[in-house]
């Protein structure tokens, strides 16, 4: 048996596939948490303090705080969804999230999370060979190049 190609057992590949799907689910859930935070801030904001652009700047600040809150809440959510190693995926995901967010035209980052968390899961998989990790990173760079060229 070729040990170079058999670096991951079929059972481990099944668990990896489950973790990738769960990470994609987390990537879909987190923007809605961020949007919920934005709605909460909008509902609790003091309308009397809204000047010409006052409320807009409050919502922009809330959106920025929501971005950081989503990053912080990623670890418990990933852990709850049995994505392992959850902390490492949560740390790596912003490195995938930011370029995808910047290169897509979608205002809500569901698309970015849908790709970023599974990619971070694949790159951080404990028993995955470096060849496969490099392939994931190369595909990500190809995706970023395509998005950059297609957006103008």
C-alpha positions as CSV (number, residue, x, y, z in Angstrom):
1,X,0.0,0.0,0.0
2,X,1.3,3.4,-0.9
3,X,1.7,5.3,2.4
4,X,2.0,8.7,0.6
5,X,-1.5,8.5,-0.8
6,X,-3.0,6.8,2.2
7,X,-2.3,9.6,4.6
8,X,-5.9,9.9,5.7
9,X,-8.1,6.9,6.5
10,X,-11.6,6.6,5.0
11,X,-13.1,7.1,8.5
12,X,-11.0,10.2,9.1
13,X,-12.0,11.6,5.7
14,X,-15.7,11.1,6.6
15,X,-15.1,13.0,9.9
16,X,-13.2,15.7,7.9
17,X,-16.2,16.0,5.5
18,X,-18.6,16.4,8.4
19,X,-16.3,19.1,10.0
20,X,-16.1,21.0,6.7
21,X,-19.9,21.0,6.3
22,X,-20.3,22.1,10.0
23,X,-17.8,24.9,9.4
24,X,-19.8,26.0,6.4
25,X,-22.9,26.1,8.6
26,X,-21.0,28.2,11.2
27,X,-19.9,30.5,8.3
28,X,-23.6,31.0,7.4
29,X,-24.8,31.5,11.0
30,X,-22.2,34.1,12.1
31,X,-23.3,36.8,9.7
32,X,-26.8,36.5,10.9
33,X,-25.5,36.9,14.5
34,X,-23.8,40.1,13.3
35,X,-26.9,41.3,11.6
36,X,-28.9,40.6,14.7
37,X,-26.4,42.7,16.7
38,X,-26.9,45.5,14.2
39,X,-30.6,45.4,14.6
40,X,-30.3,45.4,18.4
41,X,-28.1,48.5,18.2
42,X,-30.5,50.2,15.8
43,X,-33.5,49.4,18.1
44,X,-31.7,50.6,21.2
45,X,-30.1,53.7,19.7
46,X,-31.3,57.1,20.9
47,X,-33.0,58.9,18.0
48,X,-32.6,62.3,19.7
49,X,-28.9,62.0,19.3
50,X,-29.1,61.4,15.6
51,X,-27.8,64.4,13.7
52,X,-27.3,64.7,10.0
53,X,-25.3,61.5,9.8
54,X,-25.3,60.5,13.5
55,X,-27.3,57.3,13.3
56,X,-25.4,56.1,10.2
57,X,-22.1,56.4,12.0
58,X,-23.6,54.5,15.0
59,X,-24.7,51.7,12.7
60,X,-21.3,51.7,11.0
61,X,-19.6,51.4,14.4
62,X,-22.0,48.7,15.4
63,X,-21.2,46.8,12.1
64,X,-17.5,47.0,12.9
65,X,-18.1,45.8,16.4
66,X,-20.3,43.0,15.0
67,X,-17.4,41.9,12.7
68,X,-15.2,41.5,15.8
69,X,-18.0,39.8,17.8
70,X,-18.5,37.3,15.0
71,X,-14.8,36.4,15.1
72,X,-14.9,36.0,18.9
73,X,-18.1,34.0,18.8
74,X,-16.7,31.7,16.0
75,X,-14.8,29.6,18.5
76,X,-17.7,28.5,20.7
77,X,-20.0,28.0,17.7
78,X,-17.4,25.9,15.9
79,X,-16.8,23.9,19.1
80,X,-20.6,23.4,19.5
81,X,-20.8,22.1,15.9
82,X,-17.9,19.7,16.6
83,X,-15.4,21.3,14.3
84,X,-12.0,20.4,15.6
85,X,-9.6,22.1,16.3
86,X,-12.2,24.8,16.8
87,X,-9.8,27.5,18.1
88,X,-7.4,27.1,15.2
89,X,-10.2,27.3,12.6
90,X,-11.5,30.4,14.4
91,X,-8.1,32.0,14.3
92,X,-7.4,31.1,10.6
93,X,-10.9,32.0,9.2
94,X,-10.4,35.8,9.2
95,X,-7.4,35.3,6.9
96,X,-9.8,33.8,4.4
97,X,-12.8,36.0,5.4
98,X,-11.2,39.4,4.8
99,X,-10.0,38.9,1.2
100,X,-13.3,37.3,0.2
101,X,-15.3,40.1,1.8
102,X,-13.2,42.7,0.1
103,X,-13.4,41.0,-3.3
104,X,-17.1,40.3,-3.4
105,X,-19.9,42.8,-4.0
106,X,-22.3,41.3,-1.4
107,X,-23.0,43.5,1.6
108,X,-23.6,40.6,3.9
109,X,-20.7,38.2,4.4
110,X,-22.7,34.9,4.2
111,X,-20.8,34.0,1.0
112,X,-17.5,34.8,2.6
113,X,-18.3,32.7,5.7
114,X,-19.5,29.9,3.5
115,X,-16.1,29.6,2.0
116,X,-13.8,30.9,4.7
117,X,-14.6,28.5,7.6
118,X,-14.5,25.3,5.5
119,X,-11.2,26.5,4.0
120,X,-9.8,27.2,7.4
121,X,-11.0,23.7,8.5
122,X,-9.3,22.0,5.6
123,X,-6.0,23.9,6.2
124,X,-6.0,23.1,9.9
125,X,-7.1,19.5,9.7
126,X,-4.7,17.5,11.9
127,X,-4.0,14.5,9.7
128,X,-4.1,16.2,6.3
129,X,-1.0,16.1,4.2
130,X,0.9,19.2,3.4
131,X,0.3,18.5,-0.3
132,X,-3.5,18.7,0.2
133,X,-3.2,21.8,2.4
134,X,-1.1,23.4,-0.3
135,X,-3.8,22.5,-2.8
136,X,-6.5,24.2,-0.7
137,X,-4.4,27.3,-0.4
138,X,-3.7,27.3,-4.1
139,X,-7.4,27.0,-4.9
140,X,-8.1,29.9,-2.5
141,X,-5.5,32.1,-4.2
142,X,-7.1,31.1,-7.6
143,X,-10.5,32.1,-6.2
144,X,-9.2,35.5,-5.0
145,X,-7.5,36.1,-8.3
146,X,-10.7,35.3,-10.2
147,X,-12.7,37.6,-7.9
148,X,-10.2,40.4,-8.2
149,X,-10.2,40.2,-12.0
150,X,-13.9,39.8,-12.4
151,X,-14.7,42.8,-10.1
152,X,-12.8,45.2,-12.2
